[in-house]
Amino acid sequence: MNYYIHNINPIVLELPGALAVRWYGISYLLGFIACILLLRHGSKRGDFEVPEKEVSNFVVLLAFFGVFIGGRVGYILFYNFGEFLNHPLYLVQVWKGGMSSHGGFIGVILFILWYARKNRHSFWNLTDNMAVTTSLGFAFGRLANFINGELWGRITHVKWAVIFPQERGLQYGQYDLPMIGKLVEAGELQPRHPSQLYQAFTEGFLVFGMMLLLRRTSWGKRPGALSAAYLVLYALARIAMEFFREPDDGEFFIAWITKGQFYSALMILGAAVIAWQMDLFPRRDTVNTK
């Protein structure tokens, strides 16, 4: 069976020196633009407390301190702490790759907590609005992962499986079809699930659509409701898609559970704490009769 061989140039435009415009950077830019537009719309309607003229600054600061720093530090702590201990400068060597979505979540929450206190905004108003927009950023990010040929899926023989030369350390321009064919025949390259695309659809576009629907409900207007809902929806989508994604470093965390699934399960616990703290599901009072 003939499988699709990943052969996408990650660079959109070469610039003087070592600089270049990459699809990865464009994907982040599209995510931030979508976030800004949605939050500005919410600010106009009075649903988002940050003034419309300050939304862009809010998103830029959140992206830097929350997404980038939180994502990078989270990756070091959760996935590659050994490399950091051996080479401390690895923390700032972002061009080598390595961002953690769960670390990004923590970074975003800490930044919003600081921003809300500094500007006297409601923490839950900010997180609930961000919960609706965040999924689009994940969608574009996962599409960029596919373009880069990174974070590939597990071995499969479905018709839409993909051969990722990056599995053998080969980058765009370093291989041709005859070479890949020989590696496949030798068993050194295996067809894999394009799990990045699965995640783009489920963790990104699907969760985004569900969040839009929840925002229209009376329950979704309660403080903390959308934040809790997003944590659960993202976690469930991530846990499900991890069954198609190759575990980080090719190793499982506990038995058949990956690190991504474990950290996502903690997010569900966090959502339960929010639901309990904000009384999102009022308890029924027991009434004694006679």
The 8 nearest C-alpha neighbors of each residue, nearest first, counted from 0:
[[1, 2, 158, 156, 157, 3, 160, 190],
 [2, 0, 3, 158, 4, 160, 159, 161],
 [3, 1, 161, 160, 4, 0, 162, 159],
 [2, 4, 161, 162, 5, 160, 1, 159],
 [5, 3, 162, 161, 6, 2, 163, 164],
 [4, 6, 163, 162, 7, 3, 161, 164],
 [5, 7, 4, 171, 8, 164, 163, 172],
 [8, 6, 146, 9, 5, 171, 147, 148],
 [7, 9, 10, 171, 6, 11, 146, 147],
 [10, 8, 147, 22, 21, 146, 7, 11],
 [11, 9, 21, 8, 12, 20, 22, 19],
 [10, 12, 21, 20, 22, 9, 13, 8],
 [13, 11, 20, 19, 10, 14, 21, 18],
 [12, 14, 19, 20, 18, 11, 10, 15],
 [13, 15, 19, 18, 16, 12, 17, 20],
 [16, 14, 18, 17, 13, 19, 12, 20],
 [15, 17, 18, 14, 19, 13, 20, 12],
 [16, 18, 15, 19, 14, 13, 20, 12],
 [19, 17, 14, 16, 15, 13, 20, 12],
 [20, 18, 13, 14, 12, 21, 10, 17],
 [19, 21, 12, 11, 10, 13, 22, 24],
 [22, 20, 10, 23, 11, 24, 9, 19],
 [21, 23, 25, 24, 9, 26, 143, 10],
 [24, 22, 143, 26, 21, 25, 27, 140],
 [23, 25, 27, 26, 21, 22, 28, 20],
 [24, 26, 28, 22, 23, 27, 29, 21],
 [27, 25, 139, 29, 23, 28, 24, 140],
 [26, 28, 30, 24, 25, 29, 31, 140],
 [27, 29, 25, 31, 26, 30, 32, 24],
 [30, 28, 32, 26, 27, 31, 33, 25],
 [29, 31, 136, 27, 33, 28, 32, 135],
 [30, 32, 34, 28, 33, 29, 35, 27],
 [33, 31, 29, 35, 34, 30, 28, 36],
 [32, 34, 30, 36, 31, 35, 29, 37],
 [33, 35, 31, 37, 32, 36, 132, 38],
 [36, 34, 32, 38, 33, 37, 39, 55],
 [35, 37, 39, 33, 34, 38, 32, 40],
 [38, 36, 40, 34, 39, 35, 33, 41],
 [37, 39, 41, 35, 40, 36, 42, 34],
 [40, 38, 42, 36, 51, 41, 37, 35],
 [39, 41, 37, 43, 38, 42, 36, 44],
 [42, 40, 38, 46, 47, 44, 39, 43],
 [41, 43, 47, 39, 45, 44, 40, 51],
 [44, 42, 40, 41, 45, 39, 51, 46],
 [45, 43, 41, 42, 46, 40, 47, 39],
 [44, 46, 42, 43, 47, 41, 48, 40],
 [47, 45, 41, 44, 42, 48, 43, 124],
 [48, 46, 42, 41, 45, 49, 124, 128],
 [47, 49, 50, 42, 120, 46, 45, 124],
 [48, 50, 47, 54, 51, 53, 42, 120],
 [51, 49, 53, 52, 42, 48, 54, 47],
 [50, 52, 39, 54, 42, 53, 49, 43],
 [51, 53, 50, 54, 55, 39, 49, 56],
 [54, 52, 50, 51, 56, 55, 57, 49],
 [55, 53, 57, 51, 56, 52, 49, 58],
 [56, 54, 58, 57, 53, 35, 59, 52],
 [57, 55, 59, 53, 58, 54, 60, 52],
 [56, 58, 54, 60, 55, 59, 61, 53],
 [57, 59, 61, 55, 56, 60, 62, 54],
 [60, 58, 62, 56, 61, 57, 55, 63],
 [61, 59, 63, 57, 62, 58, 64, 56],
 [60, 62, 65, 58, 64, 59, 63, 57],
 [61, 63, 66, 59, 60, 65, 58, 64],
 [64, 62, 67, 60, 61, 65, 66, 68],
 [65, 63, 68, 61, 62, 60, 67, 66],
 [66, 64, 106, 107, 61, 69, 62, 63],
 [65, 67, 103, 62, 70, 69, 63, 68],
 [68, 66, 70, 63, 69, 71, 65, 62],
 [67, 69, 71, 64, 70, 65, 66, 72],
 [70, 68, 106, 103, 65, 102, 72, 66],
 [69, 71, 103, 102, 99, 98, 73, 67],
 [70, 72, 98, 74, 68, 73, 69, 67],
 [73, 71, 75, 69, 74, 70, 68, 76],
 [72, 74, 102, 70, 76, 71, 75, 99],
 [73, 75, 99, 71, 98, 78, 77, 72],
 [74, 76, 79, 80, 72, 73, 78, 77],
 [77, 75, 73, 80, 74, 78, 72, 79],
 [76, 78, 74, 73, 75, 79, 80, 99],
 [77, 79, 74, 75, 76, 80, 247, 73],
 [80, 78, 75, 81, 82, 76, 77, 74],
 [79, 81, 75, 83, 76, 82, 78, 84],
 [82, 80, 84, 83, 79, 85, 75, 86],
 [81, 83, 85, 84, 80, 79, 86, 89],
 [82, 84, 87, 86, 80, 81, 85, 89],
 [85, 83, 81, 82, 86, 87, 80, 89],
 [84, 86, 82, 83, 81, 87, 89, 80],
 [85, 87, 83, 88, 84, 89, 82, 90],
 [88, 86, 83, 89, 84, 90, 85, 82],
 [87, 89, 90, 86, 91, 92, 83, 85],
 [90, 88, 92, 87, 91, 86, 83, 82],
 [91, 89, 88, 92, 87, 83, 75, 93],
 [90, 92, 89, 93, 88, 71, 87, 94],
 [93, 91, 89, 94, 90, 95, 88, 96],
 [92, 94, 95, 96, 91, 97, 90, 89],
 [95, 93, 96, 92, 97, 91, 89, 90],
 [96, 94, 93, 92, 97, 89, 91, 90],
 [97, 95, 94, 93, 98, 92, 71, 149],
 [96, 98, 74, 71, 99, 93, 95, 75],
 [99, 97, 70, 71, 74, 100, 96, 73],
 [98, 100, 74, 70, 102, 101, 73, 103],
 [99, 101, 103, 102, 70, 104, 98, 73],
 [102, 100, 104, 103, 99, 105, 73, 262],
 [103, 101, 73, 70, 99, 69, 105, 104],
 [102, 104, 70, 66, 69, 100, 106, 101],
 [105, 103, 101, 107, 102, 106, 108, 100],
 [104, 106, 108, 102, 103, 107, 109, 69],
 [105, 107, 65, 69, 103, 109, 104, 108],
 [106, 108, 65, 110, 104, 105, 109, 103],
 [109, 107, 105, 111, 110, 106, 112, 104],
 [110, 108, 112, 106, 107, 111, 105, 113],
 [109, 111, 107, 113, 112, 108, 65, 114],
 [112, 110, 114, 108, 113, 109, 115, 107],
 [111, 113, 109, 115, 110, 114, 108, 122],
 [114, 112, 110, 116, 111, 115, 117, 109],
 [115, 113, 111, 117, 116, 112, 110, 118],
 [114, 116, 120, 112, 118, 119, 122, 117],
 [117, 115, 119, 113, 114, 118, 112, 120],
 [116, 118, 114, 115, 119, 113, 120, 112],
 [117, 119, 115, 116, 120, 114, 113, 49],
 [120, 118, 116, 115, 117, 121, 114, 122],
 [119, 121, 115, 118, 122, 48, 116, 49],
 [120, 122, 124, 123, 115, 125, 119, 48],
 [121, 123, 125, 115, 124, 112, 120, 126],
 [124, 122, 126, 223, 125, 121, 222, 127],
 [123, 125, 121, 127, 122, 126, 128, 47],
 [124, 126, 123, 122, 128, 127, 129, 121],
 [125, 127, 129, 123, 128, 124, 130, 226],
 [128, 126, 226, 225, 130, 124, 129, 125],
 [129, 127, 130, 125, 126, 131, 124, 47],
 [128, 130, 126, 132, 131, 127, 133, 125],
 [131, 129, 127, 128, 133, 226, 132, 229],
 [130, 132, 129, 128, 210, 133, 207, 211],
 [131, 133, 129, 34, 130, 134, 135, 128],
 [134, 132, 136, 135, 130, 129, 131, 137],
 [135, 133, 203, 137, 207, 136, 132, 138],
 [136, 134, 138, 137, 203, 133, 30, 132],
 [137, 135, 30, 134, 139, 138, 133, 140],
 [136, 138, 140, 134, 203, 135, 139, 141],
 [139, 137, 203, 199, 135, 141, 140, 136],
 [138, 140, 26, 142, 136, 137, 141, 30],
 [139, 141, 137, 143, 138, 142, 26, 136],
 [142, 140, 144, 199, 143, 195, 138, 139],
 [141, 143, 139, 145, 144, 140, 199, 196],
 [142, 144, 146, 23, 140, 141, 145, 147],
 [145, 143, 141, 147, 142, 149, 146, 148],
 [146, 144, 148, 142, 143, 147, 195, 149],
 [145, 147, 143, 148, 144, 7, 9, 142],
 [148, 146, 144, 145, 149, 9, 143, 7],
 [147, 149, 145, 146, 144, 165, 163, 151],
 [150, 148, 144, 151, 147, 145, 165, 146],
 [151, 149, 144, 152, 195, 148, 245, 244],
 [152, 150, 149, 194, 193, 244, 245, 195],
 [151, 153, 244, 192, 245, 194, 191, 243],
 [152, 154, 245, 191, 244, 243, 192, 155],
 [153, 155, 191, 190, 189, 192, 152, 156],
 [156, 154, 191, 157, 190, 192, 153, 160],
 [155, 157, 160, 190, 158, 154, 191, 159],
 [156, 158, 160, 159, 155, 192, 191, 190],
 [159, 157, 160, 156, 2, 0, 1, 161],
 [158, 160, 157, 161, 2, 3, 192, 193],
 [161, 159, 191, 192, 190, 157, 158, 2],
 [162, 160, 3, 190, 191, 4, 2, 163],
 [161, 163, 4, 190, 5, 3, 191, 189],
 [162, 164, 165, 5, 166, 161, 148, 4],
 [165, 163, 166, 169, 167, 162, 168, 5],
 [164, 166, 168, 169, 167, 163, 170, 148],
 [167, 165, 164, 168, 163, 188, 169, 151],
 [168, 166, 165, 169, 164, 188, 187, 163],
 [167, 169, 165, 166, 170, 164, 163, 173],
 [170, 168, 165, 164, 167, 173, 174, 171],
 [169, 171, 173, 165, 172, 168, 164, 174],
 [170, 172, 173, 8, 6, 7, 169, 174],
 [171, 173, 174, 170, 175, 8, 6, 169],
 [174, 172, 171, 170, 169, 175, 164, 168],
 [175, 173, 172, 178, 169, 176, 171, 179],
 [174, 176, 178, 177, 179, 173, 172, 180],
 [175, 177, 179, 178, 180, 174, 4, 181],
 [178, 176, 180, 179, 175, 181, 174, 182],
 [179, 177, 181, 180, 176, 175, 174, 182],
 [178, 180, 182, 176, 181, 177, 183, 175],
 [179, 181, 177, 183, 178, 182, 176, 184],
 [180, 182, 184, 178, 183, 179, 185, 177],
 [183, 181, 185, 179, 187, 184, 180, 188],
 [182, 184, 188, 186, 180, 185, 181, 187],
 [183, 185, 181, 186, 182, 180, 187, 188],
 [186, 184, 182, 183, 187, 181, 188, 180],
 [187, 185, 183, 184, 188, 182, 189, 181],
 [186, 188, 182, 185, 183, 189, 184, 167],
 [187, 189, 183, 186, 182, 162, 190, 166],
 [188, 190, 191, 154, 162, 183, 186, 187],
 [191, 189, 162, 161, 160, 154, 155, 156],
 [190, 192, 154, 155, 160, 153, 161, 152],
 [191, 193, 152, 194, 160, 153, 155, 161],
 [194, 192, 195, 152, 196, 151, 161, 191],
 [195, 193, 152, 197, 192, 196, 244, 243],
 [194, 196, 198, 141, 193, 145, 197, 199],
 [195, 197, 199, 194, 198, 193, 142, 200],
 [198, 196, 194, 200, 195, 199, 201, 193],
 [197, 199, 201, 195, 202, 196, 200, 194],
 [198, 200, 138, 196, 203, 141, 197, 202],
 [199, 201, 204, 203, 198, 197, 205, 202],
 [200, 202, 205, 198, 203, 199, 236, 204],
 [203, 201, 198, 236, 206, 233, 199, 200],
 [202, 204, 138, 134, 199, 137, 200, 201],
 [203, 205, 207, 200, 206, 201, 138, 208],
 [206, 204, 201, 208, 207, 203, 200, 209],
 [205, 207, 209, 208, 204, 203, 202, 210],
 [208, 206, 204, 210, 134, 205, 209, 203],
 [209, 207, 211, 205, 210, 206, 204, 212],
 [208, 210, 206, 212, 211, 207, 213, 205],
 [209, 211, 213, 207, 212, 208, 131, 206],
 [212, 210, 208, 214, 209, 213, 207, 131],
 [213, 211, 209, 210, 214, 215, 208, 216],
 [214, 212, 210, 219, 215, 216, 211, 209],
 [215, 213, 219, 211, 212, 216, 210, 220],
 [214, 216, 213, 212, 219, 217, 211, 220],
 [217, 215, 219, 218, 213, 214, 220, 212],
 [216, 218, 220, 219, 215, 221, 214, 213],
 [219, 217, 216, 220, 221, 224, 213, 279],
 [220, 218, 214, 216, 213, 217, 224, 221],
 [219, 221, 217, 218, 214, 222, 216, 224],
 [220, 222, 224, 219, 218, 223, 217, 279],
 [223, 221, 224, 123, 220, 124, 277, 127],
 [222, 224, 226, 123, 225, 227, 127, 221],
 [225, 223, 227, 226, 219, 221, 222, 228],
 [224, 226, 228, 127, 227, 223, 219, 229],
 [225, 227, 127, 223, 229, 224, 228, 130],
 [228, 226, 270, 230, 224, 225, 229, 223],
 [229, 227, 225, 231, 226, 230, 224, 232],
 [228, 230, 232, 226, 231, 227, 233, 130],
 [229, 231, 227, 233, 228, 232, 266, 234],
 [230, 232, 234, 267, 228, 229, 233, 235],
 [233, 231, 229, 235, 234, 230, 228, 236],
 [232, 234, 236, 230, 235, 231, 202, 229],
 [233, 235, 263, 237, 231, 236, 232, 230],
 [234, 236, 238, 232, 237, 233, 231, 239],
 [237, 235, 233, 239, 234, 202, 238, 201],
 [238, 236, 234, 240, 239, 235, 233, 241],
 [239, 237, 260, 235, 241, 236, 240, 234],
 [238, 240, 236, 237, 241, 242, 235, 243],
 [241, 239, 237, 242, 243, 238, 236, 198],
 [240, 242, 244, 243, 238, 239, 237, 260],
 [241, 243, 240, 244, 239, 238, 245, 153],
 [242, 244, 241, 240, 152, 153, 194, 192],
 [245, 243, 152, 241, 153, 194, 242, 246],
 [244, 246, 153, 152, 151, 249, 247, 243],
 [247, 245, 249, 250, 257, 251, 244, 248],
 [246, 248, 249, 250, 245, 258, 78, 251],
 [247, 249, 250, 246, 245, 251, 78, 79],
 [250, 248, 246, 247, 245, 251, 153, 257],
 [251, 249, 248, 246, 247, 252, 257, 245],
 [250, 252, 257, 256, 253, 255, 246, 254],
 [251, 253, 257, 258, 256, 250, 254, 255],
 [252, 254, 256, 251, 255, 257, 258, 261],
 [253, 255, 256, 251, 252, 257, 250, 258],
 [256, 254, 251, 253, 257, 252, 250, 242],
 [257, 255, 253, 254, 252, 251, 260, 261],
 [258, 256, 251, 252, 260, 259, 246, 261],
 [259, 257, 261, 252, 260, 262, 256, 251],
 [258, 260, 257, 262, 261, 263, 241, 238],
 [261, 259, 238, 263, 257, 258, 262, 264],
 [260, 262, 258, 264, 263, 259, 257, 265],
 [261, 263, 265, 259, 264, 260, 258, 266],
 [264, 262, 234, 266, 260, 265, 261, 259],
 [265, 263, 261, 267, 266, 262, 260, 234],
 [266, 264, 268, 262, 263, 267, 269, 261],
 [265, 267, 269, 263, 264, 268, 230, 270],
 [268, 266, 270, 231, 264, 269, 265, 230],
 [267, 269, 265, 271, 266, 270, 272, 264],
 [268, 270, 266, 272, 267, 271, 265, 273],
 [269, 271, 227, 267, 273, 272, 268, 230],
 [270, 272, 268, 274, 269, 273, 275, 267],
 [271, 273, 269, 275, 270, 274, 276, 268],
 [274, 272, 276, 270, 271, 275, 277, 227],
 [275, 273, 279, 271, 277, 272, 278, 276],
 [274, 276, 278, 272, 273, 277, 271, 279],
 [277, 275, 273, 278, 274, 272, 279, 271],
 [278, 276, 274, 279, 275, 273, 223, 222],
 [279, 277, 275, 280, 276, 281, 274, 273],
 [280, 278, 274, 277, 281, 224, 275, 221],
 [279, 281, 278, 282, 274, 275, 277, 283],
 [282, 280, 278, 279, 283, 275, 284, 277],
 [281, 283, 284, 280, 278, 285, 279, 275],
 [284, 282, 285, 281, 286, 280, 278, 279],
 [285, 283, 282, 286, 281, 287, 280, 288],
 [284, 286, 283, 287, 282, 288, 281, 289],
 [285, 287, 284, 288, 283, 289, 282, 281],
 [288, 286, 289, 285, 284, 283, 282, 281],
 [289, 287, 286, 285, 284, 283, 282, 281],
 [288, 287, 286, 285, 284, 283, 282, 281]]
